Amino acid sequence: MKTMKTLLVAAVLTGAPGLALAQGCNWMKDRQATMSCAPGSVFDHESGTCVAEATS
């Protein structure tokens, strides 16, 4: 019986990291917002707004 408990604990400990990784794939995806700017403008991370795209 002791061997069975040891094998069960080993199986759980082996599978735990995989379950944690699977949970991490979609973590906070439902709380992320997307920002799109009008054509000819880009998002400026410093100001948090859309600014005219610089052309050279």
C-alpha positions in Angstrom: 0.0 0.0 0.0 2.9 2.4 0.8 4.3 1.8 -2.7 0.9 2.7 -4.2 0.8 6.0 -2.3 4.3 6.8 -3.4 3.5 6.2 -7.0 0.3 8.3 -6.8 2.2 11.2 -5.2 4.9 10.9 -7.9 2.3 11.0 -10.7 0.6 14.1 -9.2 3.9 15.9 -8.8 4.9 15.0 -12.3 1.7 16.3 -13.9 1.4 19.5 -11.9 3.8 21.6 -13.9 2.0 20.7 -17.1 -1.3 21.8 -15.7 0.2 25.0 -14.5 1.5 25.7 -18.0 -1.8 24.9 -19.6 -3.5 27.5 -17.3 -0.9 30.1 -18.2 -1.7 30.2 -21.9 -4.9 32.1 -21.6 -4.2 33.9 -18.3 -5.5 37.5 -18.5 -6.4 37.3 -22.2 -10.0 38.3 -21.4 -8.8 41.4 -19.6 -6.5 42.7 -22.3 -7.7 45.6 -24.5 -6.7 46.2 -28.1 -6.1 49.6 -29.6 -6.3 50.4 -33.2 -5.5 53.7 -34.9 -6.8 55.2 -38.0 -4.9 54.7 -41.3 -1.9 57.0 -41.4 -1.4 57.1 -37.6 0.4 54.9 -35.1 0.0 54.2 -31.4 2.4 56.2 -29.2 3.1 54.2 -26.1 4.5 57.2 -24.2 1.4 59.3 -24.5 -1.1 56.5 -24.9 -2.7 58.0 -28.0 -2.6 57.7 -31.8 -0.3 60.2 -33.5 0.4 60.9 -37.1 2.8 58.5 -38.7 6.2 60.1 -39.5 7.1 59.8 -43.2 10.5 60.3 -44.6 
